[in-house]
């Protein structure tokens, strides 16, 4: 797990559930979307890092894409992986997606659809 990851961009924000909650390492806090799709957030790592996998703890996310870049700016991303997540009733979805040692400075997570109008992301863990 990388401790220095920060959420630097998010397409929606609720003052009670801000994007910073994604990387605070607390599954009890979360970021909530505003009800339209796609929604996305970008995490910046302290340095360019080889990443083996990411684990996303979320609720009501149906389809998730992950992109990466190695530049100092959060732009010009390339596709890494995507996954259709299983619907879970009453508990968090916890999904680990392999990044196969991809080198990245930023990771962009794009939620293209959800099982409800609103979805939440509780935690993202990056494994090196």
Protein Blocks (a to p, Z undefined) as FASTA:
>chain_A
ZZkbccfbdfbdcfklcfklmmnopakbccddehiacdddddddfbdcddfbdcdddehi
abdcddddfbfbdghiadfbdcdddddehiacdddddeehpacfbdcdddfbdfbfbdcd
fbdcddZZ
